Amino acid sequence: MHLFLAATGAVVPPAVLEAGLPKLDLRRFPPGSRRLRLPVEGEKDVFLEGVLVPAEEGAPVVLHLLESEGSITWGARGLEGYPGLWRLRDLGLSSVAADYEGVGASGGKRSPRHLERDARALWERALEETEGRPERIVLRAASLGTLAAATLLEGGAEPAGVILIAPVRAETVVKHWARQHVPESLARLATPLIREAVDVDVVETFAALKRPLLVYAPRRDYLLPGEERKLYEEAVRQSGGVWIDTDFGHPACVLHARGMLQEERAFLRRLFPELPPADDRFAEALALLPEAEAEAILGDAQAAERLRRLVSLHRLDPPFLPALLCRHALGAEVYDALVEWIRSLPVETVSNLGLEEGRALLEGLLQEGGARDLGRATELAVWLAELRRGSSEADTDAEEEPWTSGRLLRLARDLGFGTDEEGMRLRQLLFLAAGIPARLRDGSLETFSGGRWLPA
């Protein structure tokens, strides 16, 4: 039906597809993330819903222009989420992203004709975050978002650099999509008359680009076949950009790039060689410890080196967590797994951790060589988070109930966690997965509250 209407010129083709959740939940994002509500130009009471994921104050900003069927409401975890938001924050870059009109939590109606004004609203918000300095902004665009990025550049935007993921052309993207997803006879009938998704010549725009450009694209892409791909590659070459081939198909390429690409990290480090701000993070972590404890780390060359490595790779909240972690002589893979576990915990719980609670949380997990249980603890944390969200997503006005000792003990019994050694360890991991400091002492489970350990 969409194709028949498009063929008659009645509608713009369906390039922006439905996606996401009706409500943006900040608990799906890194600590400190802030909700964005951007007014839509020319539309009364219509807003783009999005998120600002801040790194350090004054950090450069990555402006994300999402793919069709992408939605920032998925958050920063899970199969459909955008874990790259964490990785960029680790590197010292903030992120600005929002759903297009009519997608996810954003108001208005879906249409590729709105991409230009949606992108402009996001660009203005990114400029606000960098105090009007475009050289502190990087455009990161995926699939359909590459057209939105091209409209910004055509309109005079001068970012520090541009990253394109699985790029497409405005003239042909919907035609190619139709040939792939609808019966061949219908596609042949309708596609010759379909209008362009966006009025922009991406090949011409990117060929003229005078900013660093990185392109990550499938070797074979049904949305950018044959000669079109060669045109795009030549345009990137003319601009002095870098084109990286991947064996992923178009959807898998976009999904893979929701994380951070190895080449992308190097590209961003070249743009901003001062990142990550490891010295500042190192000093901040020590400043939050008691003086004697900070001096002990500085006096232990190996502990100090572990701390420096942690803060150069990860930004953790609260900032004293790396200083607590560095006191444990663990392998690099274990440290990385610890970071993933911390990030799987409820954001509000971790954000409110005090120094002693944080110490107790780590003590419980690492008790008696418990680092081997990191995988199980992380899986439980992810499962608990989804369990909490279940009722609130069924009722968008409902709030997630926090985990309490009573609820967790009932859940442990329902799961069949007994009182033998293995069952008690699983009960402890369940508490730790909820962000509640817990330890085993003489076969009994204790939790840390009010500055002391108490029976659960």
HUJO-V468796 format. One record per backbone hydrogen bond with DSSP energy under -1.0 kcal/mol. CO is the residue of the C=O (numbers start at 1). NH is the residue of the N-H. E is the energy in kcal/mol with one decimal. If there is no record, write none. Layout:
# HUJO-V468796
CO	NH	E
CO	NH	E
This chain:
# HUJO-V468796
1	5	-2.5
2	6	-2.5
3	7	-2.4
4	8	-1.3
5	10	-2.3
6	9	-1.3
13	15	-2.4
19	104	-1.7
25	28	-2.0
26	29	-1.8
28	76	-2.8
30	33	-1.7
34	52	-3.0
36	50	-2.5
38	48	-3.1
40	43	-2.1
46	40	-2.4
47	107	-2.6
48	38	-2.5
49	99	-2.2
50	36	-2.6
51	97	-1.9
52	34	-2.8
53	95	-2.1
56	59	-1.8
60	94	-2.8
61	138	-2.6
62	96	-2.4
63	140	-2.9
65	142	-2.2
67	70	-1.6
71	74	-1.4
72	75	-1.7
75	82	-2.3
82	85	-2.0
83	86	-1.2
83	87	-1.4
84	88	-2.8
85	89	-1.6
86	90	-2.4
87	91	-1.8
88	93	-2.8
94	62	-2.8
95	53	-2.4
96	64	-2.7
97	51	-2.8
100	103	-2.1
103	106	-2.3
107	102	-2.1
111	114	-1.8
112	115	-1.3
114	118	-2.5
115	119	-2.8
116	120	-2.1
117	121	-2.1
118	122	-1.9
119	123	-2.5
120	124	-2.4
121	125	-1.7
122	126	-2.4
123	127	-2.5
124	128	-1.9
125	129	-1.8
126	130	-1.6
127	132	-3.6
128	131	-1.2
133	136	-1.9
134	137	-2.0
136	61	-2.9
137	160	-3.1
138	63	-3.1
139	163	-3.0
140	65	-2.7
141	165	-2.7
142	145	-2.9
143	146	-2.1
144	147	-1.4
144	148	-1.0
145	149	-2.4
146	150	-1.9
147	151	-1.8
148	152	-1.6
149	153	-2.2
150	154	-2.8
151	155	-1.6
152	157	-2.5
153	156	-1.5
161	139	-2.2
162	214	-2.4
163	141	-2.9
164	216	-2.7
165	143	-3.3
169	173	-1.9
170	197	-1.7
172	176	-2.6
173	177	-2.1
174	178	-2.7
175	179	-2.2
176	180	-1.2
177	181	-1.9
178	182	-2.2
183	187	-2.5
184	188	-2.6
185	189	-1.6
186	190	-2.3
187	191	-2.7
190	193	-1.6
191	194	-1.1
198	200	-1.9
201	205	-2.3
202	206	-2.9
203	207	-1.8
204	208	-1.4
212	162	-2.3
213	242	-2.5
214	164	-2.8
215	244	-3.2
216	166	-3.2
217	246	-1.7
221	224	-1.6
225	228	-1.6
225	229	-1.1
226	230	-1.6
227	231	-2.3
228	232	-2.2
229	233	-2.8
230	234	-2.4
231	235	-2.1
232	236	-2.4
233	237	-2.4
234	238	-2.6
235	239	-1.6
236	241	-2.4
237	240	-1.1
242	215	-2.9
244	217	-2.7
246	219	-2.4
249	253	-2.6
250	254	-2.1
251	255	-2.4
252	256	-2.8
253	257	-1.9
255	258	-1.4
256	259	-1.4
258	84	-2.8
261	265	-2.0
262	266	-1.6
263	267	-2.3
264	268	-2.6
265	269	-2.2
266	270	-1.8
267	271	-1.7
268	272	-2.5
272	275	-2.0
276	278	-2.4
277	281	-2.0
278	282	-2.7
279	283	-2.3
280	284	-2.4
281	285	-2.5
282	286	-1.8
283	287	-2.2
286	289	-1.6
290	294	-2.3
291	295	-2.4
292	296	-1.8
293	297	-1.7
294	298	-2.2
295	299	-1.9
297	300	-1.3
300	304	-2.8
301	305	-2.0
302	306	-2.3
303	307	-2.4
304	308	-2.3
305	309	-2.3
306	310	-2.4
307	311	-2.5
308	312	-1.3
309	313	-1.1
310	314	-2.5
318	321	-1.9
320	324	-1.7
321	325	-2.6
322	326	-2.3
325	328	-2.0
328	330	-1.5
331	335	-2.2
332	336	-2.2
333	337	-2.1
334	338	-2.5
335	339	-2.2
336	340	-2.0
337	341	-2.2
338	342	-2.6
339	343	-2.2
346	350	-2.2
347	351	-2.5
348	352	-1.0
350	353	-1.5
354	358	-2.7
355	359	-2.2
356	360	-2.4
357	361	-2.4
358	362	-2.0
359	363	-2.3
360	364	-2.3
361	365	-1.7
362	366	-2.7
366	369	-1.0
369	372	-1.5
370	373	-2.5
371	374	-1.7
373	377	-2.7
374	378	-2.5
375	379	-2.4
376	380	-2.5
377	381	-2.0
378	382	-2.4
379	383	-2.3
380	384	-2.8
381	385	-2.1
382	386	-2.1
383	387	-2.2
384	388	-2.3
385	389	-1.8
386	390	-1.3
389	393	-2.3
390	394	-1.3
391	395	-1.5
395	398	-2.5
404	408	-2.4
405	409	-2.5
406	410	-2.0
407	411	-2.3
408	412	-2.6
409	413	-2.1
410	414	-2.3
411	415	-2.1
412	417	-2.7
413	416	-1.2
420	424	-2.6
421	425	-1.9
422	426	-2.1
423	427	-2.1
424	428	-2.4
425	429	-2.5
426	430	-2.0
427	431	-1.9
428	432	-2.6
429	433	-2.6
431	436	-2.4
432	435	-1.6
437	448	-1.6
439	446	-2.9
441	444	-1.9
444	441	-2.9
445	456	-2.7
446	439	-2.4
447	454	-3.0
449	452	-1.3
452	449	-2.9
454	447	-2.9
